[in-house]
Amino acid sequence: MRWKHNRTRTSLAGPAIRRRGGAGTWVIAATSLTAVIALGVGILSRSGSENDDDVGSPSQAPEWFTVDHRSFDLTVVATGELEAKRQVEVKNRVQGETTIVELVEEGTSVKAGDLLMKLADDDIRERIEQETLRVEESRANKVAAEQNLAIKQSEASSDRKAAELKLALAKLELDKWTRGTVPQKRLELELALARAQSDVERTARDYVLSQELFDQKFISESEKDDDYIQMIEAQAAIQTAKLNIEVYEQYSYPMDERKFTSDVEQAKGEVDRTLQKNESELERLRADLESKTRSLAIRESRLADLEEQLEATDVRAPQEGLVVYATSAGSRWRRGSEPIQQGRRVRYNESLVILPDTRQMVAVLRVHEAMLPNVEIGQDVAVTIDARPGLPMNGKVSQIGVMAEEGGWLNPQLREYSVRVDLPPQTDPDESSGLKPAMRCRGEILVGRVENAVAVPVQSVFTEGDNRFCYLRAGRNRVRKCSVKIGRASDTFVEIHEGLSDGDRVLLRNPRPGEVVRG
């Protein structure tokens, strides 16, 4: 019977059971055929073979194991690859498409700031020159807009002051007319009326006296007539004075009032129109200045972007690390694309270089979902790298994946989880250069230990339904079934709680037809 295994996955207590096909027999699955064979050979060489009583040909390897108490580690064995704990993916930051002009050789160790790749920059430099001219033009337009706004602000201030002065003068003229001209005019008219009334009384007395004097022959008739005319004129003067008052109050005063009030209102309207006109013009000039400022900002931003693009044509290392071309790592479609090389066209945001820091590596192991509950953060792991056989490294589990990875079209039912194992820092430059990402490795995760227990090799335990049993010798070329109760198991040994004792000898293979004693 051969020990069946799935890649290099291990089994623990309650191991995965696989059907062998034939007689309904089951066998406990193990993970490493090589490890089992090597262990079996070592165990049997220590346990003895009793050649005079062994089943099978003397030329075959020993097929029996002597049961005893022993201690053994419980491990989960998984394979995986190395990764840098800290790595940076350098991408192309030049927009559009450009061409690789120069590049550093893959596998070169670089430091932060070292030049990794030079991209073509002729087109960018030409665009920078054109955009620089546009920036200067936009800057001149902005300065002109600022000057136009300043001039208009000065003119608006002068226009506003002139309109406000005109309003102030109109108000003063109205106040002068109201407080000075009107009272003065009314006083003059009243005085003229009073004077006319006084002249009427005086001339009437003079005319009476003139009649008396004429009757007494002291004056002539013409002198009497003169006094009469003066009396008539005085009476007419009263009518004229009253008429003047009436004309002034009914016509002149309302006309003057409307004129001066209108002057004030027109002056106020002129102030409002001046302010509105100036504000409209200033708003237009402000909008023009804002447009010119925004245009300049856009041009300067484009120029800055182009300068950044020009700077991005020098692809530099953001950290210390080992140069790995992006087409040499990552997914299959990326690895199958045109390799990174001089003259190759690259697109914006395309991955160019991976910079893993090989001073601190981690092993990414793929653990079967059945084994994952036994794995915990902080457990010790012995990691052996395929490129450095015989030199295991001690690490610790640092991270356990939360999502399973499928086995792909070859094994769609397989579910594995990524377990990251931190390895010791590589301080020796020579040692550091020996570890590289994607190196295959094998890890043994120490999940527990069985101390001083009855134990047998896992290939000696068989299963039928829910029953587990071993084959004990029952004479020469004969074996018999012995039911056992198992406990914890590693990929090599399984703990026996009941059914076996020290000194019992168990068969390490499937019995041949006729070897099993019935009953």
Solvent accessible surface area in square Angstrom, and as a share of the most:
residue,aa,sasa,rsa
1,M,60,0.27
2,R,177,0.65
3,W,13,0.05
4,K,97,0.41
5,H,78,0.35
6,N,29,0.15
7,R,102,0.37
8,T,35,0.20
9,R,9,0.03
10,T,6,0.04
11,S,3,0.02
12,L,7,0.04
13,A,57,0.44
14,G,62,0.59
15,P,6,0.04
16,A,47,0.36
17,I,55,0.28
18,R,95,0.35
19,R,136,0.50
20,R,69,0.25
21,G,57,0.55
22,G,53,0.51
23,A,104,0.81
24,G,34,0.33
25,T,16,0.09
26,W,64,0.23
27,V,1,0.00
28,I,0,0.00
29,A,8,0.06
30,A,3,0.02
31,T,3,0.01
32,S,16,0.10
33,L,50,0.25
34,T,106,0.62
35,A,31,0.24
36,V,8,0.05
37,I,90,0.46
38,A,64,0.49
39,L,47,0.23
40,G,7,0.07
41,V,83,0.48
42,G,24,0.23
43,I,1,0.01
44,L,8,0.04
45,S,86,0.56
46,R,157,0.57
47,S,37,0.24
48,G,35,0.34
49,S,29,0.18
50,E,92,0.41
51,N,120,0.62
52,D,115,0.59
53,D,40,0.21
54,D,25,0.13
55,V,8,0.04
56,G,37,0.36
57,S,56,0.36
58,P,140,0.88
59,S,105,0.68
60,Q,84,0.37
61,A,66,0.51
62,P,54,0.34
63,E,23,0.10
64,W,2,0.01
65,F,0,0.00
66,T,37,0.22
67,V,1,0.00
68,D,52,0.27
69,H,86,0.38
70,R,52,0.19
71,S,43,0.28
72,F,16,0.07
73,D,59,0.31
74,L,13,0.06
75,T,17,0.10
76,V,0,0.00
77,V,0,0.00
78,A,0,0.00
79,T,15,0.09
80,G,0,0.00
81,E,65,0.29
82,L,1,0.00
83,E,65,0.29
84,A,3,0.03
85,K,106,0.45
86,R,123,0.45
87,Q,93,0.41
88,V,47,0.27
89,E,74,0.33
90,V,15,0.09
91,K,63,0.27
92,N,0,0.00
93,R,128,0.47
94,V,5,0.03
95,Q,115,0.51
96,G,49,0.47
97,E,95,0.43
98,T,9,0.05
99,T,31,0.18
100,I,1,0.01
101,V,59,0.34
102,E,99,0.44
103,L,47,0.23
104,V,35,0.20
105,E,133,0.60
106,E,66,0.30
107,G,41,0.39
108,T,50,0.29
109,S,88,0.57
110,V,8,0.05
111,K,131,0.55
112,A,68,0.53
113,G,39,0.38
114,D,57,0.30
115,L,70,0.35
116,L,2,0.01
117,M,1,0.01
118,K,49,0.21
119,L,0,0.00
120,A,38,0.29
121,D,17,0.09
122,D,113,0.59
123,D,88,0.46
124,I,9,0.05
125,R,121,0.44
126,E,97,0.43
127,R,110,0.40
128,I,25,0.13
129,E,117,0.53
130,Q,81,0.36
131,E,10,0.05
132,T,51,0.30
133,L,129,0.64
134,R,95,0.35
135,V,4,0.02
136,E,91,0.41
137,E,109,0.49
138,S,10,0.07
139,R,92,0.33
140,A,61,0.47
141,N,58,0.30
142,K,49,0.21
143,V,69,0.40
144,A,48,0.37
145,A,3,0.03
146,E,73,0.33
147,Q,106,0.47
148,N,74,0.38
149,L,19,0.10
150,A,55,0.42
151,I,100,0.51
152,K,29,0.12
153,Q,78,0.35
154,S,70,0.45
155,E,87,0.39
156,A,10,0.08
157,S,38,0.25
158,S,67,0.43
159,D,64,0.33
160,R,82,0.30
161,K,122,0.52
162,A,63,0.49
163,A,6,0.04
164,E,70,0.31
165,L,109,0.54
166,K,121,0.51
167,L,26,0.13
168,A,45,0.35
169,L,97,0.48
170,A,11,0.09
171,K,92,0.39
172,L,114,0.57
173,E,80,0.36
174,L,45,0.22
175,D,60,0.31
176,K,131,0.55
177,W,8,0.03
178,T,69,0.40
179,R,182,0.67
180,G,32,0.31
181,T,58,0.34
182,V,8,0.05
183,P,65,0.41
184,Q,109,0.48
185,K,77,0.33
186,R,87,0.32
187,L,120,0.60
188,E,87,0.39
189,L,15,0.08
190,E,103,0.46
191,L,98,0.49
192,A,36,0.28
193,L,32,0.16
194,A,51,0.40
195,R,133,0.48
196,A,5,0.04
197,Q,78,0.34
198,S,63,0.41
199,D,41,0.21
200,V,25,0.14
201,E,107,0.48
202,R,110,0.40
203,T,3,0.02
204,A,34,0.27
205,R,152,0.55
206,D,47,0.25
207,Y,37,0.14
208,V,82,0.47
209,L,95,0.47
210,S,5,0.03
211,Q,69,0.31
212,E,92,0.41
213,L,56,0.28
214,F,53,0.22
215,D,106,0.55
216,Q,110,0.49
217,K,166,0.70
218,F,140,0.58
219,I,38,0.20
220,S,55,0.36
221,E,97,0.44
222,S,71,0.46
223,E,86,0.39
224,K,35,0.15
225,D,61,0.31
226,D,76,0.39
227,D,31,0.16
228,Y,95,0.36
229,I,90,0.46
230,Q,82,0.37
231,M,27,0.12
232,I,74,0.38
233,E,106,0.48
234,A,7,0.05
235,Q,79,0.35
236,A,54,0.42
237,A,41,0.32
238,I,23,0.12
239,Q,117,0.52
240,T,72,0.42
241,A,5,0.04
242,K,99,0.42
243,L,103,0.51
244,N,65,0.33
245,I,45,0.23
246,E,83,0.37
247,V,63,0.36
248,Y,12,0.04
249,E,64,0.29
250,Q,103,0.46
251,Y,127,0.48
252,S,38,0.25
253,Y,51,0.19
254,P,41,0.26
255,M,132,0.59
256,D,46,0.24
257,E,72,0.32
258,R,184,0.67
259,K,114,0.48
260,F,33,0.14
261,T,49,0.29
262,S,40,0.26
263,D,53,0.27
264,V,11,0.06
265,E,108,0.49
266,Q,118,0.52
267,A,1,0.01
268,K,95,0.40
269,G,19,0.19
270,E,63,0.28
271,V,15,0.08
272,D,77,0.40
273,R,138,0.50
274,T,15,0.09
275,L,74,0.37
276,Q,129,0.57
277,K,143,0.61
278,N,7,0.04
279,E,87,0.39
280,S,74,0.48
281,E,51,0.23
282,L,17,0.08
283,E,95,0.43
284,R,134,0.49
285,L,16,0.08
286,R,89,0.32
287,A,55,0.42
288,D,45,0.23
289,L,35,0.17
290,E,105,0.47
291,S,48,0.31
292,K,56,0.24
293,T,52,0.30
294,R,127,0.46
295,S,45,0.29
296,L,12,0.06
297,A,53,0.41
298,I,78,0.40
299,R,63,0.23
300,E,68,0.30
301,S,58,0.37
302,R,120,0.44
303,L,27,0.14
304,A,43,0.33
305,D,69,0.36
306,L,14,0.07
307,E,87,0.39
308,E,110,0.49
309,Q,25,0.11
310,L,40,0.20
311,E,127,0.57
312,A,23,0.18
313,T,1,0.00
314,D,46,0.24
315,V,11,0.06
316,R,124,0.45
317,A,3,0.02
318,P,77,0.49
319,Q,13,0.06
320,E,59,0.26
321,G,7,0.07
322,L,17,0.09
323,V,0,0.00
324,V,28,0.16
325,Y,26,0.10
326,A,1,0.01
327,T,11,0.07
328,S,59,0.38
329,A,30,0.23
330,G,42,0.40
331,S,48,0.31
332,R,194,0.71
333,W,181,0.64
334,R,57,0.21
335,R,121,0.44
336,G,68,0.66
337,S,41,0.26
338,E,94,0.42
339,P,75,0.47
340,I,6,0.03
341,Q,84,0.37
342,Q,124,0.55
343,G,46,0.44
344,R,19,0.07
345,R,133,0.48
346,V,0,0.00
347,R,135,0.49
348,Y,103,0.39
349,N,68,0.35
350,E,27,0.12
351,S,12,0.08
352,L,0,0.00
353,V,1,0.00
354,I,18,0.09
355,L,0,0.00
356,P,1,0.01
357,D,8,0.04
358,T,17,0.10
359,R,105,0.38
360,Q,43,0.19
361,M,0,0.00
362,V,1,0.01
363,A,0,0.00
364,V,20,0.12
365,L,0,0.00
366,R,47,0.17
367,V,0,0.00
368,H,43,0.19
369,E,75,0.34
370,A,52,0.41
371,M,10,0.04
372,L,31,0.15
373,P,109,0.69
374,N,54,0.27
375,V,9,0.05
376,E,107,0.48
377,I,115,0.59
378,G,40,0.39
379,Q,28,0.13
380,D,72,0.37
381,V,4,0.02
382,A,39,0.30
383,V,0,0.00
384,T,44,0.25
385,I,1,0.00
386,D,89,0.46
387,A,64,0.49
388,R,51,0.19
389,P,103,0.65
390,G,64,0.62
391,L,103,0.51
392,P,85,0.53
393,M,18,0.08
394,N,120,0.62
395,G,7,0.07
396,K,111,0.47
397,V,2,0.01
398,S,45,0.29
399,Q,98,0.44
400,I,43,0.22
401,G,21,0.21
402,V,134,0.77
403,M,153,0.68
404,A,37,0.29
405,E,87,0.39
406,E,120,0.54
407,G,27,0.26
408,G,40,0.38
409,W,208,0.73
410,L,140,0.70
411,N,58,0.30
412,P,71,0.44
413,Q,148,0.66
414,L,11,0.06
415,R,74,0.27
416,E,8,0.04
417,Y,42,0.16
418,S,25,0.16
419,V,0,0.00
420,R,58,0.21
421,V,0,0.00
422,D,36,0.19
423,L,6,0.03
424,P,56,0.35
425,P,91,0.57
426,Q,7,0.03
427,T,125,0.73
428,D,65,0.34
429,P,107,0.67
430,D,114,0.59
431,E,68,0.31
432,S,11,0.07
433,S,68,0.44
434,G,32,0.31
435,L,0,0.00
436,K,91,0.39
437,P,36,0.23
438,A,67,0.52
439,M,43,0.19
440,R,98,0.36
441,C,3,0.02
442,R,62,0.23
443,G,0,0.00
444,E,61,0.28
445,I,0,0.00
446,L,69,0.34
447,V,33,0.19
448,G,27,0.26
449,R,113,0.41
450,V,1,0.00
451,E,110,0.49
452,N,107,0.55
453,A,15,0.11
454,V,21,0.12
455,A,0,0.00
456,V,0,0.00
457,P,2,0.01
458,V,1,0.00
459,Q,20,0.09
460,S,0,0.00
461,V,0,0.00
462,F,0,0.00
463,T,5,0.03
464,E,60,0.27
465,G,61,0.59
466,D,142,0.74
467,N,102,0.52
468,R,63,0.23
469,F,8,0.03
470,C,0,0.00
471,Y,14,0.05
472,L,13,0.07
473,R,46,0.17
474,A,39,0.30
475,G,38,0.37
476,R,144,0.53
477,N,65,0.33
478,R,109,0.40
479,V,0,0.00
480,R,106,0.39
481,K,86,0.36
482,C,19,0.12
483,S,87,0.56
484,V,15,0.09
485,K,116,0.49
486,I,27,0.14
487,G,13,0.13
488,R,101,0.37
489,A,0,0.00
490,S,2,0.01
491,D,16,0.08
492,T,25,0.14
493,F,10,0.04
494,V,0,0.00
495,E,19,0.09
496,I,8,0.04
497,H,103,0.46
498,E,108,0.48
499,G,40,0.39
500,L,16,0.08
501,S,68,0.44
502,D,78,0.40
503,G,46,0.45
504,D,45,0.23
505,R,22,0.08
506,V,0,0.00
507,L,0,0.00
508,L,22,0.11
509,R,24,0.09
510,N,46,0.24
511,P,23,0.14
512,R,91,0.33
513,P,137,0.86
514,G,62,0.59
515,E,14,0.06
516,V,33,0.19
517,V,61,0.35
518,R,199,0.73
519,G,123,1.18
